[in-house]
Amino acid sequence: MAPTIVAIVVFVLALGARVDIPFEDHSEGDEVLYAALVQQLEDGRGYTLQGHPILKEPWVAREQYDRPLFHHPPGAIALFWALHHAFGRYGFGLAQLFSFSVFYWSMLALGRLVLREWSVVACVALSGLAGFTPIVAHVHTHYWLDGPQVAFVTAGSALYLLALRRRRLGWAVAAGAMMAWACATKMNAVLVLPGVVALGWSVDPESPPRGLVVPTAVCAGIVTVVLAAWAWVEWSNFGEVLPSWAGKPAPDLVAMNRFVRFVTTVRGPWSYLRLLPQAMATLVPALVAFPLLWSDRRSRRIAFVLSAWIAGILLVHVALGYVGYSKLLRYVILAVPAAILLFALAVEAALRHLRAPGRRSWAAAFLLLAGIAFTIEVSLGATYVKLYPDRDLIVLYPDTRMMRSMAR
């Protein structure tokens, strides 16, 4: 009962901190574009920005947006449109509050399915990070696609593990639908699927093969159908699948915008390795906790899977950085669920060692380090909820070269 109370209290606090998001002015470039796209749908002009006055703005790259189809799939835009249709301009903010709620409770469900013991301390670790981890807190203050995407990915992951545990086909269908919705928001969500499948195996490797193969085939099949449908739509409109111009900053925008120029041409692709632990301080003690996890085969196995999940997301985006994409921390948001789980797993192992002779000093030292990192990350995330402009990120993530670049 106590962990449930903790989870509810943290959720109320986290949601309360975000309650003013629908009432603020949102004028960041991508937010304005998505609002224009929703308006096009409201006016019956289709899933395109063609014909909208926003294309006359000097900061909009016509070669990227003046096309018969918007380049991102419509998963999150459909959510924005539905809530905008029902609640007017407040619908965008309500979509982000909904996305945060899905992410939070899905993260808690993942913890229940992965951890052996659902203690108050484990619940505090998971709920605190789910409520206030900075990258997720940041994207939910904006009307971006990343908030819904990470919510759907986390929900799909929890449903997949539930399908393996319950051995019910319905849960596998639900997991596939949620993962497909994530991929229909941004196609890179498919990168999470191997990590989720490996996590499902690592939690219970002794289960019969059919118990893993059937839910995986169902889930992956649904995702494949959705991705194939969008690929066909892209081919029909663009003459190519995964068009190379989509998502890259246009040269004119790079030339005229100092922030875009810095994150595209000045900041290096490997900067993700520096920025991610700076944003998620708990990643540091989680990664150094392997001595605590090594003695337990199950914990060790899960830790390796979660670490590979995080590394895979980072390496793909490092590669994208080399071919011309911007290096923004929110682009690696798909690593966040695995990072939170890894920290909770390490805390669980430390508590187990604290109760047994032999490694109590190691466990106590780790818990002290973990507590400090947890406090830093949650405090930073609580600040992020109240900071909207991107320039504030420079203060929170001090990057000397960026600050000099922006000052010029």
Secondary structure as the mmCIF struct_conf table of DSSP 4:
data_model
#
loop_
_struct_conf.conf_type_id
_struct_conf.id
_struct_conf.beg_label_comp_id
_struct_conf.beg_label_asym_id
_struct_conf.beg_label_seq_id
_struct_conf.end_label_comp_id
_struct_conf.end_label_asym_id
_struct_conf.end_label_seq_id
HELX_RH_AL_P HELX_RH_AL_P1 ALA A 2 ARG A 18
TURN_TY1_P TURN_TY1_P1 VAL A 19 ASP A 20
HELX_RH_3T_P HELX_RH_3T_P1 ILE A 21 PHE A 23
BEND BEND1 GLU A 24 GLU A 24
HELX_RH_AL_P HELX_RH_AL_P2 GLY A 29 GLU A 42
TURN_TY1_P TURN_TY1_P2 ASP A 43 GLY A 44
BEND BEND2 TYR A 47 TYR A 47
TURN_TY1_P TURN_TY1_P3 GLN A 50 GLY A 51
HELX_RH_3T_P HELX_RH_3T_P2 PRO A 53 LYS A 56
BEND BEND3 GLU A 57 GLU A 57
TURN_TY1_P TURN_TY1_P4 PRO A 58 TRP A 59
BEND BEND4 VAL A 60 VAL A 60
HELX_RH_AL_P HELX_RH_AL_P3 ARG A 62 TYR A 65
BEND BEND5 ASP A 66 LEU A 69
BEND BEND6 HIS A 71 HIS A 72
BEND BEND7 PRO A 74 PRO A 74
HELX_RH_AL_P HELX_RH_AL_P4 GLY A 75 PHE A 87
HELX_RH_3T_P HELX_RH_3T_P3 GLY A 88 TYR A 90
HELX_RH_AL_P HELX_RH_AL_P5 GLY A 91 VAL A 114
BEND BEND8 ARG A 116 ARG A 116
HELX_RH_AL_P HELX_RH_AL_P6 VAL A 120 PHE A 132
HELX_RH_AL_P HELX_RH_AL_P7 PRO A 134 HIS A 140
TURN_TY1_P TURN_TY1_P5 THR A 141 TYR A 143
BEND BEND9 LEU A 145 LEU A 145
HELX_RH_AL_P HELX_RH_AL_P8 ASP A 146 ARG A 166
TURN_TY1_P TURN_TY1_P6 ARG A 167 ARG A 167
HELX_RH_AL_P HELX_RH_AL_P9 LEU A 169 CYS A 183
TURN_TY1_P TURN_TY1_P7 ALA A 184 THR A 185
HELX_RH_3T_P HELX_RH_3T_P4 MET A 187 VAL A 192
HELX_RH_AL_P HELX_RH_AL_P10 LEU A 193 VAL A 203
TURN_TY1_P TURN_TY1_P8 PRO A 205 GLU A 206
BEND BEND10 SER A 207 SER A 207
HELX_RH_AL_P HELX_RH_AL_P11 PRO A 209 PHE A 238
BEND BEND11 GLY A 239 LEU A 242
TURN_TY1_P TURN_TY1_P9 SER A 244 GLY A 247
BEND BEND12 LYS A 248 LYS A 248
HELX_LH_PP_P HELX_LH_PP_P1 PRO A 249 ALA A 250
HELX_RH_AL_P HELX_RH_AL_P12 PRO A 251 MET A 256
HELX_RH_AL_P HELX_RH_AL_P13 ARG A 258 ARG A 261
HELX_RH_PI_P HELX_RH_PI_P1 PHE A 262 VAL A 266
BEND BEND13 ARG A 267 ARG A 267
HELX_RH_3T_P HELX_RH_3T_P5 PRO A 269 SER A 271
HELX_RH_AL_P HELX_RH_AL_P14 TYR A 272 ALA A 279
TURN_TY1_P TURN_TY1_P10 ALA A 281 THR A 282
HELX_RH_AL_P HELX_RH_AL_P15 LEU A 283 LEU A 287
TURN_TY1_P TURN_TY1_P11 VAL A 288 ALA A 289
HELX_RH_AL_P HELX_RH_AL_P16 PHE A 290 LEU A 293
TURN_TY1_P TURN_TY1_P12 TRP A 294 SER A 295
HELX_RH_AL_P HELX_RH_AL_P17 ARG A 297 TYR A 322
TURN_TY1_P TURN_TY1_P13 VAL A 323 GLY A 324
HELX_RH_3T_P HELX_RH_3T_P6 LEU A 329 ALA A 335
HELX_RH_AL_P HELX_RH_AL_P18 VAL A 336 LEU A 354
TURN_TY1_P TURN_TY1_P14 ARG A 355 ARG A 355
BEND BEND14 ALA A 356 ALA A 356
TURN_TY1_P TURN_TY1_P15 PRO A 357 GLY A 358
BEND BEND15 ARG A 359 ARG A 359
HELX_RH_AL_P HELX_RH_AL_P19 ARG A 360 TYR A 384
TURN_TY1_P TURN_TY1_P16 VAL A 385 LYS A 386
BEND BEND16 PRO A 389 PRO A 389
TURN_TY1_P TURN_TY1_P17 ASP A 390 ASP A 390
HELX_RH_AL_P HELX_RH_AL_P20 ARG A 391 LEU A 396
BEND BEND17 TYR A 397 TYR A 397
HELX_RH_AL_P HELX_RH_AL_P21 THR A 400 ALA A 407
#
